[in-house]
């Protein structure tokens, strides 16, 4: 949803809540405190605990309002629970988390009596993302309210797979102060320590989905740790014996203290293995972004900026959207030269805006025109909540690399189902996009990166969609439901 719409919706609920407490905005106090709350949740370092999160909590509170004993207190806790939030905070007084609420209560003439205010403050502390230690709450009859409120604050843990990945990507960006290895260890520890995610009866049905998301994330984080931290450290340790002799392939040489000398055959095998691994990294892995996608921008430097995603979109499908949505959160702009829907979703998380560009060959006649495909993709993106402010679709008859240079893209992305299926063709295109700018444009090339298709969409392709449509079979598992009819009509 558009940020301005979300802000206006939450603002309306804030004023309604203050009115329910009998407060009036005669001296602008309610407006002033709305600006305080709005400013806290709109900080540049907020990616998950923002106004969208508050809006989601308030929506769930309304959904379960009949189960709460003190709905006004619950809504106040939802508004103030992350006003104080600092992911870099290691130690601190939990009372600080509720200080803005107490200040608000005093400034508004204490509309809440002390006992009720203390109860709300405890709730704020218990559901705050910065909460560090347990503290008893004063009234036993409100335990159920707190339990349900805690579950509502953690509702994202049981969200569908794509939404969950966007949620964890947002959390990672809020913890950008942690290196990749420390983040993986911190997140694994947090997930493994949780024996049960939900405590209320209303959320028990969501427990399995939450646990499945946690297991999948832990596996991905451990794989990331091994690839990016443990294996390089082990390789470095294995290469230390090479320093025990002047010639890495001959003689035994003097041994280092505590490091035994390595025979010639063992050294030769080790050097050959390292060389083969280095060649694979240079040719394939260096440009390959594995699934699950990293939280930091894959185009390097940690900086956001414009990126281009190139593919045919003939027609677009769920694989395209996922990648584009991801990239839009780690770059300022993403210009997608028609790729797949699930990829679009990923791209949208690593860029501030994604531009989808359809490459057109002027000498070729298309069964479905590029303009029709552009309109189809725009509809799919709107269905996924990716408006033109995040993903802009365009067509070009020029070289894709020239378009990428024109928008000052930091990288040009393409989707790969597997290296076996798409590797040769994609490496040829990479060569064209590398040498074309050098030979034709007299300029430096835009680096090419390859996104691995999510496993659940590795079988999906535009060809499969067209075959299903031509044979009269359903495509509800290949394209967004709202676009199924349009695709069938265009390609039928």
C-alpha positions as CSV (number, residue, x, y, z in Angstrom):
1,X,0.0,0.0,0.0
2,X,1.2,3.6,-0.7
3,X,3.0,5.1,2.3
4,X,0.9,8.2,2.2
5,X,-2.3,6.2,2.4
6,X,-1.0,4.1,5.3
7,X,0.1,7.2,7.2
8,X,-3.3,8.8,6.7
9,X,-5.1,5.6,7.9
10,X,-2.9,5.3,11.0
11,X,-3.4,9.0,11.7
12,X,-7.2,8.7,11.6
13,X,-7.0,5.8,14.1
14,X,-4.8,7.8,16.4
15,X,-7.2,10.7,16.5
16,X,-10.1,8.3,17.0
17,X,-8.3,6.6,19.9
18,X,-7.6,10.0,21.6
19,X,-11.3,10.9,21.1
20,X,-12.3,7.6,22.8
21,X,-10.3,8.7,25.8
22,X,-12.2,12.0,25.9
23,X,-9.2,14.1,24.7
24,X,-9.6,17.2,22.5
25,X,-7.0,18.9,20.3
26,X,-7.7,22.4,21.5
27,X,-4.1,23.3,22.0
28,X,-2.7,21.0,19.3
29,X,-1.4,18.4,21.8
30,X,-2.9,15.5,19.9
31,X,-1.4,16.7,16.7
32,X,1.9,17.3,18.3
33,X,2.0,13.7,19.7
34,X,0.9,12.3,16.3
35,X,4.0,14.0,14.8
36,X,6.1,12.4,17.5
37,X,4.8,8.9,16.8
38,X,4.8,9.4,13.0
39,X,8.4,10.7,13.2
40,X,9.6,7.7,15.2
41,X,8.1,5.1,12.8
42,X,9.2,7.0,9.7
43,X,12.9,7.1,10.4
44,X,15.3,6.3,7.6
45,X,16.5,3.3,9.6
46,X,13.0,1.7,9.9
47,X,12.3,-1.0,7.4
48,X,10.0,-3.3,9.3
49,X,9.0,-1.6,12.5
50,X,7.5,1.3,10.6
51,X,3.9,2.7,10.1
52,X,3.0,-0.3,7.9
53,X,3.8,-2.5,10.9
54,X,1.6,-0.4,13.2
55,X,-1.2,-0.4,10.6
56,X,-1.0,-4.2,10.4
57,X,-1.1,-4.6,14.2
58,X,-4.1,-2.2,14.5
59,X,-5.9,-4.1,11.7
60,X,-5.4,-7.4,13.6
61,X,-6.5,-5.8,16.9
62,X,-9.7,-4.7,15.2
63,X,-10.2,-8.2,13.8
64,X,-9.9,-9.7,17.3
65,X,-11.4,-6.8,19.3
66,X,-14.1,-9.0,20.8
67,X,-11.4,-11.1,22.6
68,X,-9.9,-8.1,24.3
69,X,-11.0,-6.8,27.7
70,X,-9.5,-3.3,27.3
71,X,-9.4,-2.5,23.6
72,X,-8.3,1.1,24.2
73,X,-5.3,0.0,26.3
74,X,-4.3,-2.6,23.6
75,X,-4.4,0.1,20.8
76,X,-2.2,2.5,22.9
77,X,0.3,-0.3,23.4
78,X,0.3,-1.0,19.7
79,X,1.0,2.7,18.9
80,X,3.8,3.1,21.4
81,X,5.4,-0.4,21.3
82,X,8.3,0.5,19.0
83,X,8.5,4.3,19.3
84,X,11.8,3.5,21.1
85,X,13.7,1.1,18.9
86,X,17.4,0.8,18.4
87,X,18.7,-2.5,16.9
88,X,22.2,-1.6,18.0
89,X,21.1,-1.4,21.6
90,X,22.8,-4.2,23.7
91,X,22.0,-3.1,27.2
92,X,19.6,-0.6,28.6
93,X,16.7,-0.1,31.1
94,X,13.5,-1.6,29.9
95,X,11.7,1.4,31.5
96,X,13.1,3.6,28.6
97,X,10.9,1.6,26.2
98,X,7.7,3.0,27.8
99,X,9.0,6.5,28.6
100,X,7.3,8.1,25.5
101,X,4.0,6.7,26.6
102,X,4.3,8.0,30.2
103,X,5.4,11.4,28.8
104,X,2.3,11.4,26.6
105,X,0.0,10.5,29.5
106,X,1.4,13.3,31.6
107,X,1.2,15.8,28.7
108,X,-2.4,15.0,28.0
109,X,-3.4,15.5,31.6
110,X,-3.2,11.9,32.7
111,X,-6.4,10.5,31.1
112,X,-5.2,7.0,32.3
113,X,-5.0,6.3,36.0
114,X,-1.7,5.1,37.3
115,X,-2.6,1.4,37.6
116,X,-3.9,1.2,34.0
117,X,-0.9,3.3,32.7
118,X,1.5,0.9,34.4
119,X,-0.2,-2.1,32.8
120,X,0.0,-0.5,29.3
121,X,3.7,0.4,29.9
122,X,4.4,-3.3,30.8
123,X,2.7,-4.4,27.6
124,X,4.8,-1.9,25.6
125,X,7.9,-3.4,27.1
126,X,6.9,-7.0,26.6
127,X,6.1,-6.5,22.9
128,X,8.9,-4.1,22.1
129,X,11.5,-5.4,19.7
130,X,14.1,-4.0,22.1
131,X,12.6,-5.9,25.2
132,X,15.4,-7.5,27.2
133,X,14.0,-9.1,30.4
134,X,10.8,-10.2,31.9
135,X,8.8,-8.1,34.2
136,X,5.6,-9.0,36.0
137,X,2.4,-7.2,35.0
138,X,0.2,-5.9,37.7
139,X,-3.3,-7.3,37.0
140,X,-3.9,-11.0,36.4
141,X,-7.1,-10.5,34.5
142,X,-5.2,-8.8,31.6
143,X,-2.8,-11.7,31.0
144,X,-4.9,-12.9,28.0
145,X,-4.9,-9.4,26.5
146,X,-1.1,-9.3,26.7
147,X,-0.8,-12.9,25.3
148,X,-2.9,-12.1,22.2
149,X,-1.2,-8.7,21.8
150,X,2.2,-10.4,21.8
151,X,1.0,-12.9,19.1
152,X,-0.3,-10.0,17.0
153,X,3.1,-8.3,17.2
154,X,4.7,-11.5,15.9
155,X,2.1,-12.3,13.2
156,X,4.7,-11.8,10.4
157,X,6.5,-15.0,11.6
158,X,3.6,-17.1,10.1
159,X,3.2,-15.1,6.9
160,X,3.3,-16.7,3.4
161,X,6.8,-17.5,2.1
162,X,7.3,-14.4,0.0
163,X,6.0,-12.1,2.6
164,X,8.2,-13.8,5.2
165,X,11.3,-13.4,3.0
166,X,10.5,-9.7,2.6
167,X,10.0,-9.5,6.4
168,X,13.4,-11.0,7.2
169,X,15.1,-8.8,4.5
170,X,13.6,-5.8,6.3
171,X,14.9,-7.0,9.7
172,X,18.4,-7.5,8.2
173,X,18.5,-4.0,7.0
174,X,17.5,-2.7,10.4
175,X,20.5,-4.7,11.8
176,X,22.9,-3.4,9.1
177,X,25.4,-2.7,11.9
178,X,26.0,-6.4,12.2
179,X,28.3,-8.2,9.8
180,X,26.9,-11.1,7.7
181,X,28.4,-13.8,10.0
182,X,27.2,-12.0,13.2
183,X,23.7,-11.5,11.8
184,X,23.4,-15.1,10.9
185,X,24.5,-16.3,14.3
186,X,22.3,-13.7,16.1
187,X,19.2,-14.7,14.0
188,X,19.8,-18.4,14.3
189,X,20.1,-18.1,18.1
190,X,16.9,-16.0,18.2
191,X,14.9,-18.5,16.2
192,X,16.3,-21.6,17.9
193,X,15.7,-20.3,21.4
194,X,12.0,-19.9,20.7
195,X,10.3,-23.2,21.6
196,X,6.8,-21.8,20.7
197,X,6.1,-18.6,18.7
198,X,2.4,-18.1,19.8
199,X,0.8,-18.4,23.2
200,X,-2.9,-17.5,22.6
201,X,-5.5,-20.0,21.4
202,X,-6.4,-17.8,18.5
203,X,-2.9,-18.2,17.0
204,X,-2.3,-21.9,17.7
205,X,-3.3,-22.7,14.1
206,X,-0.5,-20.5,12.8
207,X,2.2,-22.2,14.9
208,X,3.2,-24.8,12.3
209,X,3.5,-22.1,9.6
210,X,5.7,-20.0,11.9
211,X,7.9,-23.0,12.8
212,X,8.2,-24.0,9.1
213,X,9.4,-20.5,8.3
214,X,11.9,-20.6,11.1
215,X,13.3,-24.0,10.1
216,X,13.7,-22.8,6.5
217,X,15.4,-19.6,7.5
218,X,17.8,-21.4,9.9
219,X,18.8,-23.7,7.1
220,X,19.4,-20.8,4.8
221,X,21.4,-18.9,7.4
222,X,23.5,-21.9,8.2
223,X,24.3,-22.4,4.5
224,X,25.2,-18.7,4.2
225,X,27.5,-19.1,7.2
226,X,29.3,-22.0,5.7
227,X,29.6,-20.5,2.3
228,X,30.7,-17.0,3.4
229,X,32.5,-17.6,6.7
230,X,33.3,-21.2,7.8
231,X,34.5,-22.6,4.5
232,X,36.8,-19.6,3.6
233,X,38.2,-19.8,7.1
234,X,38.8,-23.6,6.7
235,X,40.4,-23.0,3.3
236,X,42.7,-20.4,4.7
237,X,43.7,-22.8,7.5
238,X,44.4,-25.6,5.0
239,X,46.7,-23.3,2.9
240,X,48.9,-22.4,5.9
241,X,51.1,-25.4,5.4
242,X,52.1,-24.1,2.0
243,X,54.0,-21.4,3.8
244,X,56.3,-24.0,5.3
245,X,58.4,-24.2,2.1
246,X,59.6,-21.8,-0.5
247,X,58.4,-23.9,-3.4
248,X,54.7,-24.9,-3.0
249,X,55.0,-27.9,-5.2
250,X,58.5,-29.2,-4.4
251,X,60.5,-30.2,-1.3
252,X,59.3,-30.2,2.2
253,X,61.0,-27.0,3.4
254,X,61.2,-25.8,7.0
255,X,58.1,-26.4,9.0
256,X,56.3,-23.6,10.8
257,X,55.9,-23.8,14.6
258,X,52.9,-26.0,15.2
259,X,52.3,-26.6,11.4
260,X,53.6,-29.8,10.0
261,X,55.3,-29.7,6.6
262,X,53.2,-31.1,3.7
263,X,54.5,-33.6,1.2
264,X,54.7,-32.6,-2.5
265,X,51.8,-34.7,-3.7
266,X,49.5,-33.4,-1.1
267,X,50.6,-29.8,-1.9
268,X,49.9,-30.3,-5.6
269,X,46.4,-31.7,-4.9
270,X,45.7,-28.8,-2.6
271,X,46.9,-26.2,-5.1
272,X,44.9,-27.8,-7.9
273,X,41.7,-27.9,-5.8
274,X,42.1,-24.2,-4.8
275,X,42.8,-23.3,-8.5
276,X,39.7,-25.2,-9.7
277,X,37.6,-23.5,-7.0
278,X,39.0,-20.1,-7.9
279,X,38.2,-20.7,-11.6
280,X,34.6,-21.7,-10.8
281,X,34.2,-18.6,-8.6
282,X,35.6,-16.3,-11.3
283,X,33.4,-17.8,-14.1
284,X,30.2,-18.6,-12.3
285,X,29.8,-18.0,-8.6
286,X,31.2,-14.4,-8.6
287,X,28.1,-13.3,-10.6
288,X,25.6,-15.8,-9.2
289,X,23.1,-14.8,-6.5
290,X,21.9,-17.9,-4.8
291,X,18.5,-18.5,-3.3
292,X,17.6,-17.5,-0.6
293,X,18.8,-14.1,-1.7
294,X,21.2,-12.1,0.5
295,X,19.9,-9.2,2.6
296,X,22.7,-6.9,1.4
297,X,22.8,-5.6,-2.2
298,X,24.4,-8.2,-4.4
299,X,25.8,-5.5,-6.7
300,X,28.4,-4.7,-4.0
301,X,29.5,-1.9,-1.9
302,X,26.4,-1.9,0.3
303,X,25.1,1.0,-1.8
304,X,21.7,1.3,-3.3
305,X,21.1,2.5,-6.8
306,X,19.5,1.8,-10.1
307,X,19.6,-1.8,-11.4
308,X,18.2,-3.4,-14.6
309,X,16.6,-6.8,-14.8
310,X,16.5,-8.3,-18.3
311,X,14.2,-11.0,-19.6
312,X,11.4,-11.6,-22.2
313,X,8.2,-11.4,-20.1
314,X,6.5,-13.3,-22.8
315,X,4.4,-13.6,-20.7
316,X,5.5,-12.5,-17.2
317,X,5.0,-15.0,-14.4
318,X,5.5,-15.5,-10.6
319,X,9.2,-16.1,-11.0
320,X,9.7,-12.6,-12.4
321,X,7.8,-10.8,-9.7
322,X,9.7,-12.4,-6.8
323,X,13.1,-11.1,-8.0
324,X,12.0,-7.6,-8.9
325,X,10.3,-7.1,-5.5
326,X,13.5,-8.1,-3.8
327,X,15.8,-5.8,-5.7
328,X,13.6,-2.8,-5.1
329,X,14.7,-2.8,-1.4
330,X,18.5,-2.8,-2.0
331,X,18.8,-0.3,-4.8
332,X,17.5,3.2,-5.5
333,X,16.1,2.2,-8.9
334,X,15.6,-1.1,-10.6
335,X,15.0,-1.2,-14.3
336,X,13.9,-4.6,-15.2
337,X,14.3,-5.5,-18.9
338,X,11.4,-8.0,-18.6
339,X,12.3,-10.7,-16.2
340,X,10.1,-13.0,-13.9
341,X,7.5,-12.1,-11.3
342,X,9.0,-13.7,-8.2
343,X,12.4,-12.2,-9.3
344,X,10.8,-8.8,-9.4
345,X,9.7,-9.1,-5.8
346,X,13.3,-9.8,-4.8
347,X,14.6,-6.9,-6.8
348,X,12.1,-4.6,-5.1
349,X,13.8,-5.2,-1.7
350,X,17.3,-4.2,-2.8
351,X,16.4,-1.1,-4.7
352,X,14.2,2.0,-4.1
353,X,12.7,1.7,-7.6
354,X,12.6,-1.1,-10.2
355,X,12.3,-0.3,-13.9
356,X,11.2,-3.2,-16.0
357,X,12.4,-2.7,-19.6
358,X,11.1,-4.9,-22.5
359,X,13.7,-5.3,-25.2
360,X,12.1,-4.9,-28.7
361,X,13.5,-6.2,-32.0
362,X,12.1,-3.7,-34.6
363,X,12.4,-6.3,-37.4
364,X,10.5,-9.0,-35.6
365,X,6.7,-9.5,-35.4
366,X,5.3,-10.6,-32.1
367,X,2.2,-12.6,-31.4
368,X,1.7,-10.4,-28.3
369,X,3.1,-6.9,-28.8
370,X,5.6,-5.5,-26.3
371,X,3.0,-2.8,-25.5
372,X,0.5,-5.5,-24.5
373,X,3.1,-7.3,-22.4
374,X,4.0,-4.0,-20.7
375,X,0.4,-3.4,-19.8
376,X,0.1,-7.0,-18.5
377,X,3.2,-6.7,-16.3
378,X,2.0,-3.4,-14.9
379,X,-1.3,-5.1,-13.9
380,X,0.6,-7.9,-12.2
381,X,2.8,-5.5,-10.3
382,X,-0.1,-3.5,-9.1
383,X,-1.7,-6.7,-7.9
384,X,1.5,-7.4,-5.8
385,X,1.5,-3.9,-4.4
386,X,4.4,-2.8,-6.5
387,X,3.3,0.5,-8.0
388,X,5.1,2.7,-10.6
389,X,6.9,4.4,-7.7
390,X,8.7,1.1,-7.1
391,X,8.7,-0.7,-10.4
392,X,8.3,1.2,-13.7
393,X,7.8,-0.8,-16.9
394,X,9.1,0.5,-20.2
395,X,10.2,-0.8,-23.7
396,X,13.3,-0.2,-25.7
397,X,14.5,-1.1,-29.2
398,X,18.1,-0.3,-28.2
399,X,20.7,-2.5,-26.6
400,X,19.8,-3.4,-23.0
401,X,23.3,-2.5,-21.9
402,X,22.9,1.0,-23.5
403,X,19.6,1.4,-21.6
404,X,21.3,0.4,-18.4
405,X,24.1,2.9,-19.0
406,X,21.5,5.6,-19.7
407,X,19.9,5.1,-16.3
408,X,23.3,4.7,-14.5
409,X,22.5,1.2,-13.3
410,X,24.8,-0.4,-10.8
411,X,24.1,-3.9,-12.2
412,X,22.2,-5.7,-14.9
413,X,20.3,-8.7,-13.5
414,X,19.0,-11.8,-15.3
415,X,17.1,-14.9,-13.9
416,X,18.5,-18.4,-14.1
417,X,16.5,-21.5,-13.4
418,X,19.6,-23.7,-13.2
419,X,23.0,-23.5,-14.9
420,X,22.2,-26.7,-16.7
421,X,19.1,-25.3,-18.3
422,X,20.1,-21.7,-18.9
423,X,23.8,-21.4,-18.2
424,X,25.3,-21.4,-21.7
425,X,22.8,-18.9,-23.2
426,X,23.1,-16.6,-20.2
427,X,26.9,-16.6,-20.3
428,X,26.8,-15.7,-24.0
429,X,24.5,-12.8,-23.3
430,X,26.8,-11.8,-20.5
431,X,29.7,-11.7,-22.9
432,X,27.6,-9.5,-25.3
433,X,26.7,-7.1,-22.5
434,X,30.4,-7.0,-21.5
435,X,32.1,-6.5,-24.8
436,X,29.3,-4.6,-26.5
437,X,29.9,-1.4,-24.5
438,X,33.6,-1.7,-25.0
439,X,33.6,-2.2,-28.7
440,X,30.4,-0.3,-29.8
441,X,29.8,2.2,-27.0
442,X,33.4,3.0,-26.1
443,X,32.4,2.8,-22.5
444,X,32.7,0.5,-19.5
445,X,30.2,-2.3,-19.2
446,X,27.5,-2.6,-16.5
447,X,28.3,-5.7,-14.4
448,X,25.9,-8.6,-15.0
449,X,24.5,-10.6,-12.0
450,X,22.4,-13.8,-12.2
451,X,19.5,-14.6,-9.8
452,X,18.8,-18.2,-9.0
453,X,15.2,-19.0,-9.3
454,X,13.4,-19.9,-6.1
455,X,13.1,-23.7,-5.9
456,X,9.3,-23.6,-6.0
457,X,9.5,-21.7,-9.3
458,X,12.5,-23.4,-10.9
459,X,10.2,-25.2,-13.3
460,X,8.3,-22.1,-14.3
461,X,9.0,-20.4,-17.6
462,X,7.2,-18.2,-20.1
463,X,7.2,-21.2,-22.5
464,X,5.4,-23.4,-19.9
465,X,2.8,-20.6,-19.4
466,X,2.1,-20.4,-23.2
467,X,1.9,-24.2,-23.5
468,X,-0.6,-24.4,-20.7
469,X,-2.7,-21.7,-22.2
470,X,-2.7,-23.2,-25.7
471,X,-3.7,-26.6,-24.4
472,X,-6.5,-25.2,-22.3
473,X,-5.0,-26.1,-18.9
474,X,-5.0,-23.8,-15.8
475,X,-2.2,-21.4,-15.0
476,X,-3.3,-20.3,-11.6
477,X,0.0,-21.7,-10.1
478,X,2.1,-19.8,-12.6
479,X,0.7,-16.2,-12.7
480,X,-1.0,-14.0,-10.1
481,X,-4.7,-14.9,-9.8
482,X,-5.9,-11.5,-10.9
483,X,-4.0,-11.7,-14.1
484,X,-4.9,-15.3,-15.1
485,X,-7.8,-14.2,-17.4
486,X,-5.7,-11.5,-19.2
487,X,-2.9,-14.0,-19.9
488,X,-5.3,-16.6,-21.2
489,X,-6.9,-14.1,-23.4
490,X,-3.7,-12.7,-24.9
491,X,-2.0,-16.1,-25.4
492,X,-5.0,-18.3,-26.1
